[in-house]
Amino acid sequence: MSQLDDSGNGICGINRRKFIKYSSIAVSTGMLAACTNDSKTSPVTSVSNSTSDSKLDKITFSIHWVAEAEYGGFYQALATGIYKDHGLDVTIKPGGPRGNYTLLLMGGSVDLIMGHAGDAIGASRDNVPIVTVAAIFQKDPQVLITHPGTGNDSLEKLKGKQILVGSGGEATYWPFLKAKYGFTDDQKRPYNFDVQPFLKDKNIIQQGLLTAEPFEIKKKGGVEPQVILLADYGYNAYAFTIETTKKLVERNPDLVQRFVDASIKGWYSYLDEPIPGNTLIKKDNPDITDEQLNFSLEKLKENAIITGGDAQQLGIGAMKEERWKSFFDNLVRTGVFDANTNYKDAFTLQFVNKGVSYYKT
């Protein structure tokens, strides 16, 4: 039986064309089922502060990778009871490179997800009713990685050279690089989240995260790679954002506020003393090492990924309309979005910008 009504709208409130678009990168029929199943089942790797206390509101939050330091504040809030103190019974649901978290959110399988400013504006353009409520990363940790000694130490020098790019990058940072630095599509090669091709060929350049691939490359290849942080070259996206449905914001803003506040407090706690969060991360992801966790956290701090920018005065999670507009204007110039797209519909400032002292008391 079809799940679409006569207007072409599915039970997720997304029309047939948009459903196909947003489901195209789902890794399995299980993810597609999230759009037709309201049950909130989680994989065995999910962690929560589940309790028999019926007064706690249950929340399922989906991250977009396995448990790592990049999500440390959320695990810290769980491990130290910050979520519970805010009346929340939170389950953190890990993800993977091809997960379609918009589908999970719109299908009711999760309540909030990690997102990105570019994806949020894209959803607004397509009339998908989600909204960004906080921006944990003031800088996007996206990097390009090159071999040392090759002279490939700036974006200007990478024009015309082969670069491994993931599918997500094609719609976000790649158009920016084309417009500002003259990159062309014939430079692209598919990146499959494997550093072996990079290690085998000194001429290859690849994408990565500041906190992840450089560590893996050094560990597996004994090479200290050259790392180019795109945020230092004008790519000013908010990243590792918290997104939810407009329906939840409208119907239960108090619930959203408590989750945002508790998560931000968890991040301040994690940056001060990460042991509780790391212990829970290692429980959720037994393959991760203390060395990797320490490296990632060091890079987050060293580059002010979380506490820089507007977060210095307004607190972690801070967002400003001017910053959203600047990012949107950049993507309009690169042709990613039409100038008539309502980028303001992609975010709300009502849950953030309370000041550092508010979150640290």
GIVEN-V67267 format. One line per field, one symbol per residue. ss: DSSP state (H for helix, E for strand, - for the rest). phi: phi as a letter, one per 30 degrees, with the letter a starting at -180 (. if undefined). psi: psi as a letter, one per 30 degrees, with the letter a starting at -180 (. if undefined). A space follows every 50 residues. Layout:
# GIVEN-V67267
ss=???
phi=???
psi=???
This chain:
# GIVEN-V67267
ss=--------E-----EHHHHHHHH-----HHHHH-------------EE-- ------EEEEEE------HHHHHHHHHHH--HHHH--EEEEEE------- HHHHHH-----EEEEEHHHHHHHHH----EEEEEEEE----EEEEE---- ----HHHH----EEE---HHH-HHHHHHHHH---HHHEEE-----HHHHH ----EEEEE---HHHHHHHHH----EEEEHHHH-----EEEEEEEHHHHH H-HHHHHHHHHHHHHHHHHHHH--HHHHHHHHHH-----HHHHHHHHHHH HH--------HHHH--E---HHHHHHHHHHHHH---------HHHHE--- -----HHHHH-
phi=.dccdddidcddicdeddddddcdcddadddddddbbddcdbddddbace bdddddddbcccdcaddbddcedddddddciddddcibcccccdbadcdc dddddddidbcbbdbaedddddddeciddcbdcabdcdcdddbccbddic idcadedceicdbdbdddddcbddeddddcbidbddddbdccibdeeddd bdddcbdlcecbeeddddddcicdddccddddcjdcddbhdcbbdddddd dbddddddddedddddddddddadeeddddedddbdddcddddddddddd dechdccdhddeccjejdbbddddddddeeddddidbdddddddddabcd cbidjedddcc
psi=kkgkaffgklffgkleeeeeefffgkflfeeefffgkfkhkllffkllhk lfjffkkkkkkklgalklffgeeeeeeeefgeeefggkjkkkjlalfgkj feeeeffgflellkakeeeeeeeeeghkilkkfljejfkkgklkklklgf giglefffkglkkjkleefffdfeeeeeeeggllfffklkkghkfeeeff jffkkllakefdeeeeeeeefgkjlkkjjfffggjhkklhlklakeeeee fifeeeeeeeeeeeeeeeeefejfeeeeeeefefiffkleeeeeeeeeee eegheegabffeeflkfklkeeeeeeeeeefeefgelkffkifffflkgf fahfkeeefg.
